[in-house]
């Protein structure tokens, strides 16, 4: 039998799933012809199929050495490297495959996977879309596109992508479960539950759907149901780090702190780099006032994950005379203002401090006496010695007890704005001046803290108070201000536009006598 005929026979065995028979034939061929690129490549495919990543990488590399223009081998080598966590090498080979074969849909899809793994979600979406232009019937790529769109906060588009996957493959388990996640993100919990249950009808022990269903129940405060789903997920897949992490978060919210730490520790034993498990453990340790361990875990948060190597995440030296410190923002305005309370201690050690606050608070932060320079988002100062995230200040300064927490930063309004705001308040009515907000957080957003007080209750509580009520609520819904006025029994005054002009908001807050509110960044 000729080598070509033997190869065809081996290939037929591979297509039929008879890997042992195929491998035996291919090994005979490669013994007599060690540089047969096609044989080496097919042996790599077999090795990858049995999860022998090192052997697969070696075989694909040999195939490319024998035939440098072998696009499929470059694509499969990229995929094999990606499975081993070698993302940079994976991207190089996948881009080479596309250079060699621009219309190679599978290579574009694999490149999307590599970009997704590296956190380059926009690039991943572009790669997946290119793959789908070339092959619209690839359900897995529709599913993968949905995943990156969901990460980019485009839940509606993600749901549409999952539905396209399901139109092609109605029992695609990943798409069914992921559609549930997208619907949950859109606040459509009942539809999300239905999608997870559809997945479980196909596969009753599908751990991903069980864990995601548990998350919905957790959000809906059906805590016993949530625990049951998460434990079933772990029973089905004992090394499912996400399920252990989510169970830990649930147990923390149930006040079962010891069990919560056990679950989170188990998640991190399985996957030491699991972002959510590290975050959940950090929040648990903060709850327990175990600050030394908490801040170490907090340093692994998702907002700094892809630039952690460039950040200082160790104790700062006691002497920083002449050192130029770049204090980076990595979270929202409220977090930034909270963590800036630690910055004066860095200044006291002799450092020069540059900061990049969000544009809404840049002019306010620029007036703080311990900040030497303000730059815009995305800019980098010259001659920096230490780059430090604001959220890592407690770690860098060795905060270990409640006594180590500095007082909040005092934000001073501009005198001219304060005078103008005083005149505006006086035109509304007499003192005392009472600010009111009744809602904070994001409604129906999974994982987001949401707080709301009923308008009747707020108005009723303020009826006996005299003075002038200023409404500061961000994005009030239609009719809410009038409803508060009716509940109060007198006129209220709309200052809600100041949420987009924080210098004026700061001036107003400095003049209020009282503030009736749920907690939010303004407080």
Phi, psi and omega in degrees: 000133180288161179300321180296318178293319178298318179298317179300320178295316179298318180297320177297321177298317180299314180300329181270000179083011180266075189291321182298315179297318180297315183296321180300316180294315183296323178296324177296318181295314186290338176295320180273338180221083186295346184251022177283103187299319181296319179293314179301318180296315182293325173297323176296320177299317179295317179297318178297323180295333177260017176064029173266079188297318182297316179295319179299313179301315181297318182290317178297321179296320177295321178298319180291322177299321179286330183216084187303333181269022184276091187299318182296322178294320176299316180297314181289327174295318177301316179295321180293319177296321179299317179297335178269004179082010180267075192291317182299314178297322178299313181298319180302312183288325179291321176294326176294319178301318181289325175299320180285326183220083187302336182258024181275094187302317184297323178294319176298319178296316177297322177296321174301318178299318181293317177297319179299316181296332181269001180083008179269073191290324177297316178295322178298316180299319178298317181295317179296319180295321177296318178300322183284334172297324182278333181211090184289346186263015181270097183298322183296321179289323173301317179297315181295322176298318176303320181298316181286327176297322178295320177296330179276004178082013181258069188295322181295315178294324178297315180300320179297321180293318177297322180293326176294322176299318182287333175295330178275318184225087189302336181252027177292108188297316180299316181294322178297314181291317181292326174299320175301318178297318180295317179296322177297317178298332178275002180081017182254071189298319182298318178293324178298313179301318180298321180292318177297320180292327175298318178297320182286338173292325178287318182218098186300335180255029179288105190298321182298314179294321178298316180294318180291323175296320175301322179296319178297315179298323177299312180298324180278003180066024172267074196291322179295318178297320179298314180298319179300315180296316183292322178290325175295322178298318180290324176297320180288326183218086188302334181259030180273096187300319182300320181294318177298319179296314181293325176296320177299317178296320179296312182296326175299314180294337178273000180079013181261073193292321179297314178295323179299315180295322178299315181295318181290323176297320178296319178302319183281337170294321180287316183220092184301339181260014183294112188297312183294321180294318176298317180295315180297322178292322177300314181294322177297313181294326174295319177302323182272004182060027175268072193292322183302314178285325184298313184291330176296319177289323181298333179295347181263012184298159187294331185292343178240007188305316188270003173228020185300323183296336181270357185256146172282120181226041177230168175302137178285150173298152178293329180249123179236025184305121177081355181283138179261116184251125175260111181265106187269141170277137175224004182223201184280177183300316181298317178296318181299312180297321179299311186284340178297343177300337181275344186295325178304329179294328176291319178298320181296338178275003174101009185278152165267131188239127171248143182222152180238067182292164175298154185300333181293333183243006186302314182292329178290312181295329181299337181274353180291133188292341182265000177259124183268330182210142175246134174234165181281163178300135180088350178272160179228129179287161180274149171064038183280136175267323184223126173252122189225131174286141178304323180292346179261004179302317178300322177294313184295332182263001174073036178292120183234352181214164179301328180296340181276355183282120179288163175292159179300154175291134176273116180263117185262130177286160174291135182304318181296318179293322179297317180296318180295322180289325177298318179295321179294317179298316182297329178289340179278330183158183185279162172290163000286151180261124187240119175275148182223130162224153184230001183212143175210154182093189182240116180295139174064016176262115182303134178083356181262135176285125181235131182227137180208135175252140181293139182297323178300319180292318179296312180298317180298321181293333183266357186301321184280346180281140175274198174081201189239131182259125178251123180274123182247005186303131175283131177049059176295148178281160182304130176087351184291320181295319177296322179296321177295319179299318179295318180294326180282331181086013176201174184292143169243164188239132189272108175246021188294334181296341182292347177296341177260002177222086192287341173296316178291323177299318179298318178298318179296314182300326180292340184259348182291144174273328178212159179222113178263117193198158158275158186294137175201180185299330182292336189287000000 
